[in-house]
Amino acid sequence: MVVEMDPTIVALTVTPERIALTLKDGRQISAPTRWFPRLAAATPEQLQNFAFDDDRRAVHWPDVDEDIDVSAFLAKTSIVVFPPGNIFPPPSLTNEEVQSR
């Protein structure tokens, strides 16, 4: 049997604690909201104001200027999330310091 993987988002549930996705292929995946600092700081109303991109593989929260692609939930390795306004870690941080954050 061959199972066709399709990471298209068909349902999204957002609470102050978790973001949960249901994908078209039946997978249900979730992550703590704290992984995404802008969402962790958002109000419940802001969390509910989201829109999918055209192919439904990413979600945008306009009130907090956050975009999350489904690949962030499917990553095979860890992801590094920086606080809002920080695109890159400060140059003075070592690899160990970045990984411990």
C-alpha positions as CSV (number, residue, x, y, z in Angstrom):
1,M,0.0,0.0,0.0
2,V,1.3,3.5,-0.9
3,V,0.2,6.4,1.2
4,E,0.2,9.7,-0.5
5,M,1.6,12.4,1.8
6,D,-0.2,15.7,1.5
7,P,0.7,18.5,3.9
8,T,-2.2,20.7,3.0
9,I,-3.8,22.1,6.1
10,V,-7.5,21.2,6.4
11,A,-8.1,22.3,10.0
12,L,-6.3,24.5,12.5
13,T,-7.0,24.9,16.2
14,V,-5.1,27.6,18.2
15,T,-5.2,28.0,22.0
16,P,-2.9,29.9,24.3
17,E,-1.1,26.6,24.9
18,R,-1.1,24.7,21.6
19,I,-1.3,25.0,17.8
20,A,-2.9,21.9,16.2
21,L,-3.0,21.1,12.5
22,T,-5.0,18.5,10.7
23,L,-3.5,17.7,7.3
24,K,-5.2,16.5,4.2
25,D,-3.5,13.1,4.4
26,G,-4.9,12.6,7.9
27,R,-2.0,13.5,10.0
28,Q,-2.7,15.5,13.2
29,I,0.3,17.5,14.5
30,S,0.7,20.1,17.2
31,A,3.3,22.2,18.9
32,P,3.3,24.4,22.0
33,T,2.4,28.0,21.3
34,R,5.5,29.0,23.2
35,W,7.6,27.8,20.3
36,F,6.4,30.9,18.5
37,P,7.0,34.0,20.7
38,R,4.7,36.3,18.8
39,L,1.8,33.9,19.2
40,A,2.7,33.2,22.8
41,A,2.3,36.9,23.5
42,A,-0.9,37.3,21.5
43,T,-4.4,37.7,23.0
44,P,-7.0,35.0,22.4
45,E,-8.7,37.2,19.9
46,Q,-5.4,37.7,18.0
47,L,-4.8,34.0,18.0
48,Q,-8.1,33.4,16.3
49,N,-7.5,36.0,13.6
50,F,-5.5,33.9,11.1
51,A,-5.6,33.1,7.3
52,F,-4.2,30.3,5.2
53,D,-2.0,31.0,2.3
54,D,-3.2,30.1,-1.2
55,D,-2.1,26.5,-1.1
56,R,-3.0,26.0,2.6
57,R,0.5,25.1,3.6
58,A,1.1,28.1,5.8
59,V,-0.8,30.3,8.2
60,H,-0.6,34.0,8.7
61,W,-1.6,35.9,11.9
62,P,-1.9,39.6,10.7
63,D,-2.4,41.1,14.2
64,V,1.0,39.8,15.4
65,D,2.8,39.6,12.0
66,E,3.5,35.9,12.3
67,D,3.8,33.3,9.5
68,I,4.2,29.6,10.1
69,D,4.7,27.1,7.4
70,V,3.6,23.5,7.9
71,S,7.2,22.4,7.5
72,A,8.0,24.0,10.9
73,F,5.8,21.2,12.4
74,L,7.3,18.5,10.2
75,A,11.0,19.3,10.7
76,K,13.1,16.3,11.3
77,T,15.6,18.4,13.4
78,S,15.1,21.1,15.9
79,I,14.2,24.6,14.9
80,V,15.6,27.8,16.4
81,V,13.0,30.5,17.2
82,F,14.2,34.0,17.9
83,P,12.2,36.6,19.8
84,P,10.2,39.1,17.7
85,G,12.4,41.6,16.0
86,N,15.5,39.4,16.0
87,I,16.2,37.9,12.6
88,F,19.5,36.4,13.6
89,P,21.1,35.6,17.0
90,P,23.5,38.3,18.2
91,P,27.0,37.7,16.8
92,S,28.4,37.4,20.3
93,L,26.4,34.1,21.0
94,T,28.2,30.8,20.7
95,N,26.6,27.8,19.1
96,E,26.0,26.3,22.6
97,E,24.3,29.5,23.8
98,V,22.0,29.5,20.8
99,Q,21.1,25.8,21.3
100,S,20.4,26.3,25.0
101,R,17.8,29.0,24.3
